[in-house]
Amino acid sequence: MINKIALLSFFIFSFLSRSAVAQEIIDTPIVHDLTPIVYKTYPVKGRVIGMNLEFVQGVSVTNKRTSENVSTDVNGIFRITAATGDTLVFNISKYSNDTLRVRSQKENLNLVMIKRKTDSLPPGYSTGEYNKAKREDNELYRILNKDAKTEEKWKY
């Protein structure tokens, strides 16, 4: 009988102590840190060229974090305010959308815009079809980027 009472007392004490801990957690005020995050921004520039290595005018360049939007000029050049780590989204109807991440204040963000095969795969495509199209897209981009460097398209 004493063992049953001791066991029952143990369970009751255990339950009450858990309840006290739970109540303490509930009564603890939640402190919100409302200090705004300050991003060190700087002007970022770059150039956009197309599949024929032509300068692409009118490309919409949007900073995803700030929603700032600019367009490329007749020489395919853009200037936008960004911080390290920001993502820039490039959009024009003739080509597939693309994104670049800002890595450094000193780096020019140059982009070759292509019409990717992966964007035009038919519904129900297989993984193999996607992987093949992705490889072809990457190879085309690599070749065009190399040609752009050779033809000094990135100098401005």
Secondary structure as a PSIPRED ss2 file (coil, helix, strand):
# PSIPRED VFORMAT (PSIPRED V4.0)

   1 M C   1.000  0.000  0.000
   2 I H   0.000  1.000  0.000
   3 N H   0.000  1.000  0.000
   4 K H   0.000  1.000  0.000
   5 I H   0.000  1.000  0.000
   6 A H   0.000  1.000  0.000
   7 L H   0.000  1.000  0.000
   8 L H   0.000  1.000  0.000
   9 S H   0.000  1.000  0.000
  10 F H   0.000  1.000  0.000
  11 F H   0.000  1.000  0.000
  12 I H   0.000  1.000  0.000
  13 F H   0.000  1.000  0.000
  14 S H   0.000  1.000  0.000
  15 F H   0.000  1.000  0.000
  16 L H   0.000  1.000  0.000
  17 S H   0.000  1.000  0.000
  18 R H   0.000  1.000  0.000
  19 S H   0.000  1.000  0.000
  20 A H   0.000  1.000  0.000
  21 V H   0.000  1.000  0.000
  22 A H   0.000  1.000  0.000
  23 Q H   0.000  1.000  0.000
  24 E H   0.000  1.000  0.000
  25 I H   0.000  1.000  0.000
  26 I H   0.000  1.000  0.000
  27 D H   0.000  1.000  0.000
  28 T C   1.000  0.000  0.000
  29 P C   1.000  0.000  0.000
  30 I C   1.000  0.000  0.000
  31 V C   1.000  0.000  0.000
  32 H C   1.000  0.000  0.000
  33 D C   1.000  0.000  0.000
  34 L C   1.000  0.000  0.000
  35 T C   1.000  0.000  0.000
  36 P C   1.000  0.000  0.000
  37 I C   1.000  0.000  0.000
  38 V C   1.000  0.000  0.000
  39 Y C   1.000  0.000  0.000
  40 K C   1.000  0.000  0.000
  41 T E   0.000  0.000  1.000
  42 Y E   0.000  0.000  1.000
  43 P E   0.000  0.000  1.000
  44 V E   0.000  0.000  1.000
  45 K E   0.000  0.000  1.000
  46 G E   0.000  0.000  1.000
  47 R E   0.000  0.000  1.000
  48 V E   0.000  0.000  1.000
  49 I E   0.000  0.000  1.000
  50 G C   1.000  0.000  0.000
  51 M C   1.000  0.000  0.000
  52 N C   1.000  0.000  0.000
  53 L C   1.000  0.000  0.000
  54 E C   1.000  0.000  0.000
  55 F E   0.000  0.000  1.000
  56 V C   1.000  0.000  0.000
  57 Q C   1.000  0.000  0.000
  58 G C   1.000  0.000  0.000
  59 V C   1.000  0.000  0.000
  60 S E   0.000  0.000  1.000
  61 V E   0.000  0.000  1.000
  62 T E   0.000  0.000  1.000
  63 N E   0.000  0.000  1.000
  64 K C   1.000  0.000  0.000
  65 R C   1.000  0.000  0.000
  66 T C   1.000  0.000  0.000
  67 S C   1.000  0.000  0.000
  68 E C   1.000  0.000  0.000
  69 N E   0.000  0.000  1.000
  70 V E   0.000  0.000  1.000
  71 S E   0.000  0.000  1.000
  72 T C   1.000  0.000  0.000
  73 D C   1.000  0.000  0.000
  74 V C   1.000  0.000  0.000
  75 N C   1.000  0.000  0.000
  76 G C   1.000  0.000  0.000
  77 I E   0.000  0.000  1.000
  78 F E   0.000  0.000  1.000
  79 R E   0.000  0.000  1.000
  80 I E   0.000  0.000  1.000
  81 T E   0.000  0.000  1.000
  82 A E   0.000  0.000  1.000
  83 A E   0.000  0.000  1.000
  84 T C   1.000  0.000  0.000
  85 G C   1.000  0.000  0.000
  86 D C   1.000  0.000  0.000
  87 T E   0.000  0.000  1.000
  88 L E   0.000  0.000  1.000
  89 V E   0.000  0.000  1.000
  90 F E   0.000  0.000  1.000
  91 N E   0.000  0.000  1.000
  92 I C   1.000  0.000  0.000
  93 S C   1.000  0.000  0.000
  94 K C   1.000  0.000  0.000
  95 Y C   1.000  0.000  0.000
  96 S C   1.000  0.000  0.000
  97 N C   1.000  0.000  0.000
  98 D E   0.000  0.000  1.000
  99 T E   0.000  0.000  1.000
 100 L E   0.000  0.000  1.000
 101 R E   0.000  0.000  1.000
 102 V C   1.000  0.000  0.000
 103 R C   1.000  0.000  0.000
 104 S C   1.000  0.000  0.000
 105 Q C   1.000  0.000  0.000
 106 K C   1.000  0.000  0.000
 107 E C   1.000  0.000  0.000
 108 N C   1.000  0.000  0.000
 109 L C   1.000  0.000  0.000
 110 N C   1.000  0.000  0.000
 111 L E   0.000  0.000  1.000
 112 V E   0.000  0.000  1.000
 113 M C   1.000  0.000  0.000
 114 I C   1.000  0.000  0.000
 115 K C   1.000  0.000  0.000
 116 R C   1.000  0.000  0.000
 117 K H   0.000  1.000  0.000
 118 T H   0.000  1.000  0.000
 119 D H   0.000  1.000  0.000
 120 S H   0.000  1.000  0.000
 121 L C   1.000  0.000  0.000
 122 P C   1.000  0.000  0.000
 123 P C   1.000  0.000  0.000
 124 G C   1.000  0.000  0.000
 125 Y C   1.000  0.000  0.000
 126 S C   1.000  0.000  0.000
 127 T H   0.000  1.000  0.000
 128 G H   0.000  1.000  0.000
 129 E H   0.000  1.000  0.000
 130 Y H   0.000  1.000  0.000
 131 N H   0.000  1.000  0.000
 132 K H   0.000  1.000  0.000
 133 A H   0.000  1.000  0.000
 134 K H   0.000  1.000  0.000
 135 R H   0.000  1.000  0.000
 136 E H   0.000  1.000  0.000
 137 D H   0.000  1.000  0.000
 138 N H   0.000  1.000  0.000
 139 E H   0.000  1.000  0.000
 140 L H   0.000  1.000  0.000
 141 Y H   0.000  1.000  0.000
 142 R H   0.000  1.000  0.000
 143 I H   0.000  1.000  0.000
 144 L H   0.000  1.000  0.000
 145 N H   0.000  1.000  0.000
 146 K H   0.000  1.000  0.000
 147 D H   0.000  1.000  0.000
 148 A H   0.000  1.000  0.000
 149 K H   0.000  1.000  0.000
 150 T H   0.000  1.000  0.000
 151 E C   1.000  0.000  0.000
 152 E C   1.000  0.000  0.000
 153 K C   1.000  0.000  0.000
 154 W C   1.000  0.000  0.000
 155 K C   1.000  0.000  0.000
 156 Y C   1.000  0.000  0.000
